[in-house]
Amino acid sequence: MGSTLRSLRFAHLVLIAGFTTLWFFCTPTELLAQTKAPLLNINTSTTADVSSGEVFGALKISMLVSSLVLLPAVLMTVTCFPRIAIVLALTRQALGTAQTPPNQVILGLSLFLTFAIMGDTFQRVYEEALIPYSEDQISHGEALQKAFAPLRDFMLPQTREEDLSLFVEITKSKLPESPEHLGATIVVPAFVLSELNTAFQIAFLIYVPFLILDMVISSVLTSMSMITLPPTVISLPLKLMLFVVIDGWSLIIGNLVKTYAS
């Protein structure tokens, strides 16, 4: 009985599909055309009145939007972002908390600290380069020079002289009369190298107390013949407690900001 009902239902569906197909092919094309969407008419004539100012403005907007592709690279090379991100990541590693806090939290905190530290520099770039360029007061080359000048003023005090000399030799450039005339091909890589060196020095100072604590706990466990117990099981809670008691995150971030106070 059940198989008979399934057969009747299948036959019913086949009949419905057949009648629908016959109606589609037998219906006049005039009726079907009424249901179609209207065609779009595109005017390809060249008689439209388009001013050169509109074309230049559209080109300028497209160039500004395209430059956003380079924004992450600029952010990681000409700002204080690398030092902050490296120090926070190595602090997490010194604590031994694996992926806590996660990378998103560290990168987000580093990004907002970068905006806080370099707020005045970004404001100078906006006022001296972006606004005059958007108002057609300066050219592309002048805008790039005026935008790089505040960034260079920020990078030079944080850059070591030996790193500048190294990239002057690499690029085979002539020494200018003053460091303010150095180009981006010298200042930017020298600044990144100096930031990496400084970040590793700060991270070493952060590592030392945690390393001493690990060595003390390991020696205590060895003297008690508790070799099978991993030292991290005991050292991790102690390091977290010590870090919270001294307010470690605020202490590290506060001192990081002070390194750029000059």
N, C-alpha and C positions, 0 to 999 in steps of 0.2 A: 504493500500500500504506500509506504513511504517513497519507494523508488518511482512509483507511478506519479505521485504529486511532484517530485523533482523534475520528472520528464515533462509534465504539463507546464510547469513554470519556465523551464528552459525554452519550450516551444513558443510560449507567450512572449518572452523576451526577443526571440528571433523574429517573430512577426512584427513587433513594434519597431525593431531596428530596420527591417525591410521596408515598412511603410514610410518611415522617416527618410530613408535614402531615396525612395521613389518620389516623395514630395519635393525633395531638394532638387533633383534633376528635372522634374517636370514643371517646376514653377518658372514662369517667364523671367527672363533676365532683367526686364524693366523693374519688376518688383524687388528683385535682389539688389539692384543698383541703388534703390532708394535707401537701403539700410547701410550702405557703405559710407565710410567717413569721407568728407570732402577733401579734394586734393589741394595741396599747398602750392601756391604760385610763387616762385622765387625769381625775383627781378635781377637779371645778370647784366643789365646795362650799366655803362660807366658814366651816366649823366647825373648820378647822385652828387649832391653838394657836400663834400667832406673836406673840412679845413685841415691844414697841416698841423694846427695846434691840437686837434682831437686825435690825430694819428700819433703825434709825439706823446700826448698824455697817455694813450692806451699802451704805447710801447714802454713808457716809463713804468707804468703799473705792472706790466708783464715782467719787466726786469726785476722789480722789487719783489714780486711774488716768487720768481725763479731763484732769487738770492736766498730765500728761506731754506733751500736745500743745504746751503753751506752753514746754516746757523748752528747745528750741533758741533761741527768741526771748529767753528769760531769760539763757541762757548767752552770747548775743552782745551783751547790753546791760548787764548788771550785773556782769560779771566782767572780768578782764584778757585775755580771749580775743581781742578785736578788735585790741589793740595788738600782741600777739605774732604773730598771723596776718598782719597787714599788714606788719610789719617783715620777717618771714621771706620773704613773697612778693616784696617789693620788693628784698630781698637777692638772691634768685634772678634777678630781672630785671636787677639791676645787674651780676651775673656774666655775663649773656647766655647762660645755659644753657637757654633756652626752658622746657620742661616738666620739667626735672631740677633738683632732686627733684620728683616729681609732687605734685599737690594733696593726694592722700590722705596722703602723708607729712607735709606741712606742717601740715595740719589735725589729724592725729593727734598730732604733736609739740606743737602749740599747745594741744590739749585736755589732755594730760598735764601740761604746764607750768602750765596754769591750775589743775588740781587740786593741784599741788605748792605753788603760791603761795597759793591760797585755802583750803588745808586747814583752818586754824584757823577761818576764817569759816564754812565749811560745817559744821564741828563745832558751832559755836555755834547755827547755825540748827537743826540736828538736836536738840540738847539743850534749847534754849529754846523751840522752836516745835513740832517734829514729835512729840516724845515726849509733852509735855503734851496735845497735841491728840489723839493716838491713845489716850490714857488718859482722855479726856473731862474733863480738868481745866480747859480753856479753850475758848472758843467760836471760831467761824470768824474773826470779826473780830480777836479777840485773837491768834489764831495768825498771821494775816497781818501784824499789826503787829510781833509778836515775831520773825517771819522776816525782815522787811525791816530791822529795826534793825541787825543785824550787817552786812548788805550796805551800808546807808547809812554805817556807820562805816568801811567799806572804801573807798567811793566818794568821800566828801567830801575826804579828803586829796589825792586825785588830780584833783580838779575845780577849775578856775579860777573865781575869783570873778566875772569878767566873764561867764562862761557861765551861772553861777547867776543873775546879775542879768538876763541876757537872757531866760531862761525864766520868771523872776518877772514880767517885763513882758509876755511873751507870754500867760501864763496869767492875768494880772491878779490875782495873789494878793497878800495882805498879807505883809509881811516878818515872820517870827516873831522871838521874842526871841533864839533861838539857832539855828544851822544844824541842830542835831539834831532840830528840829521840822519841817524841810522835808519835803514830801510826795514821793511817787514821781514825780508828773507834772513836778516840777522837777528833782529830783536825777538821775534816770535819763537824760533827754536831755542835760542839761548834762554828765554824766559821759561819755557817748558822744562828744559833741563835743570834749571835752578829750582823750579818748583818741585820736581821729582826728588832732588837731593834734599831739599828742606823737609819735604813730607816724610822721607825715610828717617831723617834725623829725629823728628818729633815722634815718629812711631817707635823708634828704638828706646827713647826715654819712657814711653808708655809701657813698653814690653818689660822693662827691667823689674819693676816691683812684682808683676805677675810671675815672671820667671823665678824670682827668689822664692815666692810663695810655693810654687810647684816643687822646687828643689827641697824646701823644708818639709813639705808634706811627704814627698817621696822618701826622704831619709828617715822620717819618723816611722813610716810604714815598714821600711826595710829593717829598722832596729826592732820593731815589734814582730818581725817574721810574718808579716801580712803581705807576702809577695804576690799572692793571687788576686788581691784587691787592687784594681786600677787606681792610680793616684787621682785621676780626673774626677772620679766619683765623689771624692771628698773636697778636692780643690775647687771645683766649679761652684758649689754653693758658697764656699768661703770667699771666692773672688767676687761673686755677685753681691754678697753682703758688704764686703769692703768697698766695692764700687758704688753701691747705693749710699753707704754711710758718708763717704766723702763727696757725694753728689758729682760723680765722675763725668757725666755727659755735659753738665753745665760748666764744669771746670775745663774740660777739653775744648769745648766750643768757645768759651770766653777767651781762652789763651790763643786759639786760632785766630779769632777776630783781632786780637791785640797785635798779632804779628803783621797785620796790614795797617795798623794805626798810623804808622809813619808815612 
